[in-house]
Amino acid sequence: MSLVRTRIAPSPTGDPHLGTAYVALFNRCFARRRGGSFILRIEDTDRERSSGQSERKILDALRWLGLDWDEGPGREGGQGPYRQSERTEIYSEQIRVLLEKGDAFHCFCDENRLASLRREQMRQKLQPGYDGHCLGLPAGEVSKRLARGESHVIRLRVPREGECVFTDLLRGEIRIQWSQVDMPVLIKSDGLPTYHFANVVDDHLMEISHVIRGEEWISSVPKHALLYDALDWERPVFCHLPLLRNPDKSKLSKRRNPVSIDYYQAMGYLPEALVNYLGNMGWSMPDGEEKFSLEQMEASFDLERISLGGPIFDREKLDWLNGRYLREDLDDAEFARQFAVWAFHPELIETITPLLRQRVSRFSQVAGLGAYLLQGELDLGVEDFSHNKLAPEACSRILQFSLWALEGIPELNRDAVETRLQQLAQAMEHKIRDFLFPLFVAISGRPVSLSVYESIATLGLDLTRARLRDAVTALGGISNKQLKKLEREYRDLPRQRA
């Protein structure tokens, strides 16, 4: 393959993630630096979790960051369609090839057998994985069971001896024993492909030359390499980027840091600054300058300059960089214009207006009543949670349990928030008035404000999560040992139903 073609393939199952933007940025820069193309593909074969709303948010977030694509949804090219849910016939053609060659097989094992197998393997301290039970089924029996409509999946045949050898652009030669590789499902019982199968088929047919993704996918390369070889396709160049990490070196996750791009937009960061900061994650400009534009990064980008040490996502460093953009790139007039767009854009005003209109008698009251809906962090201390019935530990417990409960809501709207929190209050045996007290303080900074249910729905999960987490910290924090204890207590609560 002479033409460089890279891709980003997000799954529309949640909010747009910083990791998606990070990988998209490096793919885009690599392709543009070499006169190639950057493709966006939506991997939406998970019917239960994928949603059109999530897809729209991902696309909007990438556009906001300026990470547009050459081919993909809304920008059709010659290798579409660009949603996997629209490519099922393509996968059917390729799975037939694998079945005919004997590189894939029908598996009729039900969940009970697989669960029993896993328990036995763990008891014997063996590596869990499929044992090849259906590999030896005679073709006649397979045909009869298929004709009867028996539930089944299609798996990839994986060697049990030897090793898979492949080259990573950043790490050199990597060897993984085949005995460490499970026989993955390629086609699920609902007829849709799994990530592993669709990923390889799409990358080949879309002529992706370089697969640049996070290092968590290194262990999946043997499955993908086996598929390329079985289908007589040339393997692409593999390049696995170091994972973004928290300051304590743990993997960047929503439990420790806000990870949604929407959060950083809502907090008032400039997209140029956020892209610039992501560009500093494990990579640097030749002259060492930390502040640079997307165009400058594209002109200088070289994968060989990536450091394999886990890049630290430090929000204080992001604040410093964003401050430079505000001071150095915006004059007074442009600062005022962009602030007005951020603080008073029609969608936000329309959202908060119903909360305010019934509670004010003049416009001068609006700022004092609703300012917390436009803020980021709130300045809270343990004294703010002083309550005649709830000790600080009880407030922390309510806040942590509420965070977990809210994370379980598929769509964060006012009614869903109210239902879930009232169920939680009942399960925790608190009167709703007492239960809501620490939530009012954590969300608004005061014990009485606009409806806490509507406020949470308006702020969204990421800002709400950040405020609840900050409130727990203000109350003294929760150690890892305490957190595990709380997780057990939360699981043992009477079943909550959304």
N, C-alpha and C positions, 0 to 999 in steps of 0.2 A: 504494500500500500504506500503510494508516494504522497498522497494528499492527507494532511493531518485533519482528523475529525475526532472531536472529543464530545462528551455528553455529561449531562447531569440528569438523574432519573429519580426524582423524589416520589415518595408514596403519599397520596393525599389523605392521610389518616390523622392529621392534627394540625397544630399551628406551624407556620414556617419557621424552621429551626436554623440557628446560627451555623450549625454544621453544614447544612445544605448550602448556605450562602458562601461559606469558606471553600467548600469543594467546587461550587459553581465558579467562583472567582478564579481559582487556579486552573480549572479546565478552560475557561474563557481566555485567560491570558496566554496560556500555552498555545491554544489554537490561533488566536489573533497574531501572536508574535511570529508564527510560521505561515501566515496567510491561509490558514485553514478555516474550518467551520465548527461552531459550537452548537450542539443540539440539545434541546430540552425534550425529555420523554416522561410521560406520566405513567407510573407503575401502579395501576389501580385494579389489580386482579383480586384484592382482598375485598370481597363484596360487603362484608359486615362492617368494616371500619372505614372504607373509602367513602368520600363524600365530595359532591360538587363544590360545596362551600369551602372545604379545605383546599381543593385545587385552586379556586379563585384567590384565596388568601396567599397561597404560595406564589402564584404568578404575579399578583399585585406587589408582594414583598420584593421579589426579584426585580421587577420594573422600578420600584421605588429606589432600590440600591443602584440602579443603572446597569444591572447585569442582564441585558437583553440577549436574545438568542437568535441564531441565524435560521434555524429550522425548529419547528415545534408547534404547539397549539397557537393558532392565530397567525402563524407564519409557515405555511405549508411548504414542504420541499418534495423531492422526488422519492423519499423513503418512508413516507407516512403510511397509514395514520400514526399519530404520535401518542395515542393512549392505548395501553395494552388491552383494555376491554374491547377495543375495536379491531383487534388483530387475532381473534381466536382461530379463524380458519388457517392463518399462517402457522400457528403452533400445531394445529391438527396435522398439517402436511408433514411437519418435521418429526412429530412423535411417531407417525407411521413408519418413517424411515428407520428410526431407532428400534422400533419393535421388529421390523422385518430383518434387521441385521443382528438382532439378539442383544443389543446393547441396552435395551429397556425391557421391563417385564411387568405383567399385571400382578398386583398384590391384593389379596382378598382378606388380609388380617384385619380383624376389627379392633376397636379401641381397647376392649377388655384384654385381648391377647397381648397387645403391645404394652399395655400398662403392667401386666403380669411379667412380661419379659424384662421390662426395665427394672422392676423391683428385684427380680432374681439376679440380674446383672450387678445391681448395686450391692445386693447382699454378698455376692461373691467378689466384690470390689473389682469388677470388670468394667471396661469402658462401655457406657450405654450405647446402643445402636441396634439397627435392624439386623436380624440374624440370617436373612436370606431364606426364610421359611418357604416362600412361594416361588423361589428360583427354579426349582426342579419340577414344577407342575407340568404334566403332559399337555401338549397343545390341544388335544381333544377335550380334556377336562376344562381347560381355560375357556374354550369356545362354548361349552355347555353352560358354564357358570355365567359367562357374559350374556348368553341367550336368555338365561333366567332373570337377568337384570340385577345380579348380585352387586352390592356396593363394592367398589374397588378403587384403588389408585394405581398410577403407573410410576414405577421406580427406575432409577438408573442402576445398572449393574456396575459394581465397583470391584476391582481386583482385591484380593485379600493378601497378596504377597507383593514385595517390591516397594518402590517409592515413586512419588510424583516429583519431577524436577522441573522447575520453572525459574525464570529470571525476573526479578523486580528491578525497575529502573533505578531505584534509590538504594536497594539493599543487596543487589547482586543475586547470585544463585541461592535458591531456597529449596530444601528437600523436605518432604513430608511423607511419612510412611502411609501406604494405602490402608494398613490396618487401623489407622487413626481416623479414617474417613468413612462416615456413614453412607448407606445407600439412600440418597435423597429421593423424596417424592418429586416427580416432574409434573404430573397432572393430578390434581386433587379429585376427590370423589364427586365434586360438582362440575367436573369437566374443564375447569380453568387451570391454567399453568401456575406453578409456583414461581417465586422470584428467580430461583437458580436457572430454571429452564428458559423462561421468557427473557431473562437478562441476556443470556448467551445468544439466543435466536435473534433478538432485536439488535444487539451490538453487531452481529455479523451482517445482517441484512441492511442495517443502516450504515455499514462500512466504517464503523468506529475503529480508528487506528490505535488510539491510546486510551486505555481504561484507567482513569485517574480517580481514585476514591480513597476513603479512609482505611487505616491499617486494620480495623476490625474485620475487614473482608479477606485478609490474607489466608485465613484457614479455609475459605470457600474456593480458593483458586483451584485446588485439585479437582473438585466437582466440575468447575467450569472448563478447565483444561481437558478433562475427560470427554465432555460434550463436544468441544471443538474438534478433538481428534476423532471421535466416533462419527461425526458428520462430515469428516474430511475437509474441515475449514481451517484456515490459517489463524493461529492465536494472535490476538492483539498484543501490544506492548502493555504490560501491567506496571502500574506505579501506585503505591499505597502511601498516602500522606499521613504524617503523624497526627494523632488525635489531639483535639483541643482539650486543655486541662484547667481545672480550678487551681488557685494559688497553692492548695495543699497537695497538688499533683494528682488528685483523683480525676477521673473522667468528667468532663463538663456535662452536667445534667441539671434538670430542672429542680432537683432536690437541693442543690447547692447554689445555683446561679440562675437568673432569668435567661432562658435560652431561645425564646421566641423573638424573631425579628420585629414583630408587632410591638413587643414591649419596648424596644429601643426607639422605635418610631414614636410611641406614645410618650416616652420620657423626654422627647425633645432633642435627640441626637440628630446630627446632620448625616444624611446617607453617605456623603463623601467621606466623612470622618470614620464611619463604621466600616466602610469598604477598605479605607486606608489601614485601619487597625487590623482587620482580618488579613490584609496583605502582609502585615508584620508577623503573622503567626507562622514562625518557622522559616521565614524567607526574609531577605533584606535586599535593599537596593545596592548596586555596586559601590556607590559613594557613601553608604551608611546612613543616608538621610532617612529619618523616620516619617516625615510628612511628605507624601507624594500623591499624585492624582492617579486615577485608574489608567489614563492614557500613558502616563510615565511608567507605570508598572508593566503595562503591556509591551512597551517599547524595550524594556530591559529584562523581561522575564526569562528565567532559565531554571529549569527543574533542578539542575545540579547545585543550585544555591540553597536548596531546601535542607534545613537541619533536621535530623531525625529525633533530636531531643524533644519531648512533648512540649509544645508551645503553651504558655500560660496565658489564659484569658483573664486579665486583671482589669476590673471595671475602673479602678482609680487611674490606671494608665490610659484607658479609653477616655475618661473625663478630661485628663490633661490634653490629649490629642484633640478632642472635640472643642475644648476651650481655645486651642490655637486656631482652629478653623473659624470659630466665632469672632475672634479678635483680629485675625490676619486677613481673612477672606471676605468679610462682610463689613461694609461701611454702616453708618448709623441708619440710613434709609433702608438698606437691604436687610439689616438686622431686624428693624421694626416690621418690615414686610413679611419676612419669614416667620417671625414670632407670631404675627397675627394669623398667618395661615395655619400654624401649628395649634395655637390656642383657641382660635375661633372659627375653625373650618365648619362648614354647614352640617356635616354628618354628626360631629360631636355636639354642636349646639342643639340640633334636632333631638339628639338622644337625651340630653340633660334637661331640656326645657320642660318636659312634663313633670320632672321631679321638683322643679323650682316654681313654676307658674302659680300653683295652688298654695304656695307657702310664703309668698312675698306680697307686700303692698306697694312697693316702689322699687325701681331698678337698682337703687343704691344698696339694697339689701342682698342682691344676688351674689356679689363677690364673697361677702362674709359667710353666706350660707353654703355656697357650692364650690368654694375655692379648692377644697381637698380633691375634687374630681379632676382638677387640672394639675395637681402636684405629682411629684414622684415619691421620694421618701418623706416620711413624716418624722418629726423630731419627738420621740417618745422616751419616757423613762418609767421605771417601775412604779413611781408614785402616781402615774396617770391611770394605773389599773387598780387603785385603792377601792375596795368594795367591802361592804359590811358582811357579806355572806361568802365571798370567794377569796381564798388566799391566792398569792401569785402562782403557786404550783397548779391550782385548779384552773386559773385563767390560761396558763400555758397548755394545759391538757385540752381545754375546750378549743383553743386556737389550732393546735396541731391536729386534733380530730376533725375539725371543720375543714382544714386544708385538704386532708385525705378524702373527706366526703365530697367536697366541691370538685376535686379532680376526677371523681367517678361520674360526673354529670356529662352526658354526651353533648348537650347543647345548653350553654349557660344562659338561661333566660330567667326573668324574675320569678315566675311560678315554680320552675324547677329548683331554683335556689331556696325559695321559701319551704317547699315540700321537704327537700333533703335536710335542711337545717332543723326544721321542726321535728323530723323523725330522729335526728341525732340527739336533740335536746331531750326527747322522751326516752331514748335508749340510755342516755347518760344520767337520767333521773334528775334533771334540772328544770326548774320553772323557766319558761321561755324568756321571761324578762331578765332573769339572772344570766341565763345562757348567752343572750345577745349582748350583754354589757361589754365583755372584752372584745367582741367583734366590732361594735360601734367604735370603740377606742382605736382598735387596730386599723380600721378602714378609714375613719374620718378624723382621728386625732382627738375626739371628744366623746363623752358618754351619750350625748344626744345629738342627732343629726338627721338628715334625710333618711328615708327608708334604707336600712342596711341591705335588704334583699335587692332593691333596685340599684343601690350603689355598687354592689358586687357585680351585678349583671352589666352595669354601665362600664365599670373599670375593666372588666374582662378577667380571665383566669390568671394571666401572667402578672398584671399589676396587683391583683388580689393576693396571689401567692406570695409575691415579694413583700407586701405589707404584713401579711400574717407571719411570715418568716422573720421580718424585722421586729415585729411586736414580741415574738417569742424570745428573740435575742435581747430586747429591752428588759424582759422579765428575768433575765439571767441565763437564757439559753438552755439547750437540752443536750446532754452528752450522748455519745453513741450507745452506751449501755442503757441509759434512760430511754432513748429512742426505740431500741429493740423491745423494751418492756412495754412501752406505749403501743407499739405495733401489735403485740400480742393482745393487749387489752382491747384495742380497736377491733381486731378480728373476732374477739369473743363477745362483743356487744350483740344484743338481739339483732337479727337480720334487718338491715335497712333496705327499703324498696324505693327505687326512684319513681 
